[in-house]
Amino acid sequence: MTEDYWLINSNNSRVKRFSKNKQNKDKFFEYMFIDSGKIIGVLGKKPPLMTTREELKIDKARDEWKKLISQGWRRTKPAWEKSY
């Protein structure tokens, strides 16, 4: 089972899910998916609308995580089920 890592922005309007790409074909680098979503309505009533997915090398994904934390994002519980 893959562990996902979640962040939510300071005004509770956007979420991001970081998850390892287990189907990566690159033998030299590991990659992470970063899924972004927009919260619609009341948080927790409906899953966020997934807006984008990017795939980054794991080092770049860690840098993105640190950048978001420094901007006020914080860890949160899962907001939607896996879609892959």
C-alpha positions in Angstrom: 0.0 0.0 0.0 1.3 3.4 -1.0 1.4 6.1 1.6 0.2 9.5 0.5 1.2 12.8 2.0 -1.4 15.7 2.1 -1.1 19.4 2.4 -3.9 22.1 2.7 -3.4 25.8 2.2 -3.9 28.4 4.9 -7.4 29.4 3.8 -8.6 25.8 3.3 -9.4 26.3 -0.4 -6.8 24.0 -2.0 -5.2 20.6 -1.3 -2.2 18.7 -2.6 -1.4 15.0 -2.5 2.1 13.7 -2.8 2.4 10.1 -3.7 5.2 7.9 -5.1 4.9 6.7 -8.7 5.1 3.0 -8.2 4.9 2.3 -12.0 7.9 4.4 -12.8 10.0 2.8 -15.6 13.1 4.9 -14.9 15.7 2.7 -13.2 17.9 5.6 -12.0 15.4 8.1 -10.5 12.3 7.9 -8.3 9.3 10.1 -9.1 6.4 11.5 -7.1 3.0 12.6 -8.3 1.7 15.9 -7.0 -2.1 16.1 -7.4 -3.7 19.5 -6.8 -7.3 20.0 -5.9 -9.8 22.8 -5.3 -12.1 22.5 -2.3 -15.7 23.0 -3.4 -18.3 23.8 -0.7 -17.7 22.8 2.9 -14.4 21.0 3.6 -15.1 17.3 4.2 -18.6 17.3 2.7 -17.4 16.5 -0.9 -14.0 15.5 -2.2 -12.0 18.4 -3.8 -12.1 18.8 -7.5 -8.8 17.5 -8.9 -7.3 20.2 -11.1 -3.8 19.1 -12.0 -1.3 16.3 -11.7 2.5 16.7 -12.1 5.2 14.2 -11.9 8.5 15.3 -10.4 11.8 13.6 -9.5 11.6 12.9 -5.8 14.2 15.6 -4.9 12.1 18.2 -6.7 9.0 17.0 -5.0 10.7 17.4 -1.6 11.7 20.9 -2.5 8.1 21.7 -3.5 6.8 20.3 -0.2 9.3 22.5 1.8 8.3 25.5 -0.3 4.6 25.0 0.4 5.2 24.5 4.1 7.2 27.8 4.2 4.2 29.5 2.5 1.8 28.4 5.3 0.5 25.1 3.9 0.1 22.3 6.6 -0.4 18.6 6.7 -4.0 17.3 6.6 -6.0 14.1 6.3 -6.7 12.5 2.9 -9.2 14.5 0.9 -10.1 12.0 -1.9 -9.5 8.4 -2.8 -6.8 7.2 -5.2 -7.6 7.6 -8.8 -4.9 5.5 -10.3 
